[in-house]
Amino acid sequence: MNLATRTDGFSAPSGNLRTVFLPLQAVLQAAPVWPELCARLVVDDASFTLHSSPSGLTLHYNEVDAEPATVLATSYEAIMALSDGDLTLDQFLDRLEILKGPEQATAFLELFRSGTIARSGASQQQ
Protein backbone atom coordinates (compact mmCIF):
# COMPACT_ATOMS: atom_id res chain seq x y z
CA MET A 1 0.00 0.00 0.00
CA ASN A 2 1.31 3.46 -0.86
CA LEU A 3 2.00 5.85 1.97
CA ALA A 4 1.81 9.60 1.55
CA THR A 5 4.29 11.39 3.81
CA ARG A 6 3.58 14.95 4.81
CA THR A 7 5.74 17.55 6.50
CA ASP A 8 3.33 18.16 9.41
CA GLY A 9 4.02 14.90 11.28
CA PHE A 10 1.30 12.86 9.62
CA SER A 11 1.72 9.94 7.23
CA ALA A 12 -1.43 8.80 5.50
CA PRO A 13 -2.39 5.78 3.43
CA SER A 14 -3.60 6.24 -0.09
CA GLY A 15 -7.00 5.09 -1.31
CA ASN A 16 -9.96 4.05 0.83
CA LEU A 17 -8.13 4.15 4.14
CA ARG A 18 -7.85 7.93 3.75
CA THR A 19 -11.56 8.00 4.58
CA VAL A 20 -10.58 6.71 8.03
CA PHE A 21 -7.27 8.53 8.43
CA LEU A 22 -8.34 12.07 7.56
CA PRO A 23 -11.37 12.28 9.90
CA LEU A 24 -9.35 10.61 12.66
CA GLN A 25 -6.53 13.11 12.14
CA ALA A 26 -8.97 16.05 12.22
CA VAL A 27 -10.66 14.84 15.41
CA LEU A 28 -7.39 14.26 17.24
CA GLN A 29 -5.89 17.59 16.15
CA ALA A 30 -9.02 19.41 17.37
CA ALA A 31 -8.60 18.17 20.95
CA PRO A 32 -7.80 21.12 23.24
CA VAL A 33 -5.23 19.19 25.29
CA TRP A 34 -2.90 16.40 24.19
CA PRO A 35 -1.77 13.97 26.90
CA GLU A 36 1.54 12.11 26.93
CA LEU A 37 0.44 8.96 25.09
CA CYS A 38 1.31 6.37 22.47
CA ALA A 39 -1.82 4.54 21.31
CA ARG A 40 -2.73 2.32 18.37
CA LEU A 41 -6.17 2.11 16.78
CA VAL A 42 -6.70 -1.01 14.68
CA VAL A 43 -9.39 -0.61 12.02
CA ASP A 44 -10.06 -3.99 10.46
CA ASP A 45 -6.59 -4.95 9.14
CA ALA A 46 -5.03 -1.47 9.20
CA SER A 47 -3.54 0.34 12.17
CA PHE A 48 -3.06 3.97 13.08
CA THR A 49 -0.50 4.92 15.73
CA LEU A 50 -0.88 8.13 17.69
CA HIS A 51 2.02 9.82 19.44
CA SER A 52 0.73 12.60 21.65
CA SER A 53 2.41 15.02 24.06
CA PRO A 54 1.48 18.46 25.37
CA SER A 55 3.65 20.00 22.63
CA GLY A 56 2.18 18.13 19.66
CA LEU A 57 0.54 15.16 18.07
CA THR A 58 1.48 12.84 15.22
CA LEU A 59 -0.51 10.09 13.57
CA HIS A 60 1.02 7.35 11.43
CA TYR A 61 -0.45 4.61 9.29
CA ASN A 62 0.75 1.03 9.95
CA GLU A 63 3.72 2.08 12.08
CA VAL A 64 5.29 -1.03 13.60
CA ASP A 65 8.28 0.38 15.49
CA ALA A 66 6.34 2.07 18.27
CA GLU A 67 5.29 0.15 21.37
CA PRO A 68 1.90 1.65 22.24
CA ALA A 69 0.69 1.84 25.81
CA THR A 70 -2.80 0.98 24.63
CA VAL A 71 -4.28 -0.74 21.60
CA LEU A 72 -7.94 -0.38 20.63
CA ALA A 73 -9.83 -1.97 17.74
CA THR A 74 -12.92 -1.09 15.77
CA SER A 75 -14.34 -1.63 12.31
CA TYR A 76 -14.23 0.48 9.17
CA GLU A 77 -18.05 0.53 9.26
CA ALA A 78 -18.10 2.01 12.78
CA ILE A 79 -15.60 4.77 11.84
CA MET A 80 -17.59 5.65 8.73
CA ALA A 81 -20.91 5.60 10.61
CA LEU A 82 -19.45 8.04 13.15
CA SER A 83 -18.11 10.29 10.37
CA ASP A 84 -21.45 10.22 8.56
CA GLY A 85 -23.41 11.00 11.74
CA ASP A 86 -25.12 7.60 11.81
CA LEU A 87 -23.55 6.79 15.20
CA THR A 88 -23.30 9.04 18.21
CA LEU A 89 -19.91 9.39 19.88
CA ASP A 90 -21.05 7.20 22.78
CA GLN A 91 -22.32 4.51 20.39
CA PHE A 92 -18.98 4.57 18.59
CA LEU A 93 -16.99 4.38 21.83
CA ASP A 94 -19.10 1.37 22.84
CA ARG A 95 -17.89 -0.35 19.65
CA LEU A 96 -14.21 0.03 20.54
CA GLU A 97 -12.51 -3.07 21.90
CA ILE A 98 -9.56 -2.55 24.23
CA LEU A 99 -6.87 -5.07 23.28
CA LYS A 100 -4.07 -3.74 25.50
CA GLY A 101 -3.63 -1.21 28.30
CA PRO A 102 -7.13 -0.55 29.65
CA GLU A 103 -5.81 2.13 32.03
CA GLN A 104 -4.13 4.07 29.21
CA ALA A 105 -7.12 3.54 26.92
CA THR A 106 -8.98 6.09 29.04
CA ALA A 107 -6.54 8.81 27.91
CA PHE A 108 -7.13 7.93 24.25
CA LEU A 109 -10.90 7.85 24.72
CA GLU A 110 -10.87 11.26 26.43
CA LEU A 111 -8.66 12.67 23.67
CA PHE A 112 -11.02 11.31 21.03
CA ARG A 113 -14.10 12.56 22.92
CA SER A 114 -12.70 16.08 23.44
CA GLY A 115 -11.60 16.32 19.80
CA THR A 116 -15.02 15.20 18.56
CA ILE A 117 -16.77 17.73 20.79
CA ALA A 118 -14.39 20.52 19.72
CA ARG A 119 -14.95 19.72 16.03
CA SER A 120 -18.74 19.56 16.36
CA GLY A 121 -18.73 22.88 18.24
CA ALA A 122 -16.58 24.52 15.56
CA SER A 123 -18.81 23.26 12.73
CA GLN A 124 -21.94 24.53 14.50
CA GLN A 125 -20.39 28.03 14.78
CA GLN A 126 -19.80 28.25 11.03
PyMOL commands that set and color helices and strands:
alter all, ss='L'
color gray80, all
select helices_A, chain A and resi 15-30+76-83+89-94+102-125
alter helices_A, ss='H'
color red, helices_A
select strands_A, chain A and resi 3-5+10-13+37-43+46-53+56-61+70-74+97-100
alter strands_A, ss='S'
color yellow, strands_A
deselect
rebuild
show_as cartoon
